[in-house]
Amino acid sequence: MYVCNCNGIREREIRAAIASGASRPAEIFRACGQTPQCARCVCDMRKMLSEQDEALRYAAE
């Protein structure tokens, strides 16, 4: 599924960037070799980042 239509960034690419250490939307764009355009996808990226943080928090328990 495309998360960023402007740059054609898919969900799996974002998840890979997060798994590689991206912790902010700007870092996700950089990891994907893109720059933000309209920024509509930033909220979705932040949600994915917080989901990952929550998953790591539960895994640590």
DAGI-V440753 format. One record per pair of residues at least 12 apart in sequence whose C-alpha atoms are under 6 Angstrom apart, sorted by the first residue. I is the first residue (numbers start at 1). J is the second residue. D is the distance in Angstrom with one decimal. If there is no record, write none. Layout:
# DAGI-V440753
I&J&D + I&J&D
This chain:
# DAGI-V440753
4&41&5.3 + 17&31&6.0
